[in-house]
Amino acid sequence: MSRPRSRIARCKEFVAFRSQVPKRRVNVGGKDWTFFQFGPSDVPPLICLHGTSGTAETFFCQVSTLGSKGYHIIAAQWPDYWDHAKWVAGFYKFLAALNIKKCHLLGVSLGGF
């Protein structure tokens, strides 16, 4: 039995986002980080970090809107980490894997902790 799709998943803006911005994956330290990336890569990105019960898709409006206006934006979804030190180490490895030396951060809920 298939799971019913949410109202967001059916809205035209979200459908357009998913058709234009691919979901990417990078493995760092044996853990997969997934993310959406849009906009020019020659400027430092704004990295959006979701809250505890969120996903990278939480930021689909920001990714679509800001990316189309010339901002480099990444909505990241991290794997499970069980303490802050491991999360921070994983985040630095994520940045290194994407060759990001400078960025801006936007976090919501525990993504902003």
Secondary structure, DSSP 8 states (H G I E B T S, - for coil): ------HHHHSHHHHHHHHHS-EEEEEETTEEEEEEEES-TTS--EEEE--TT--GGGGHHHHHHHHHTT--EEEEE----SSHHHHHHHHHHHHHHTT-SS-EEEE-GGGG-
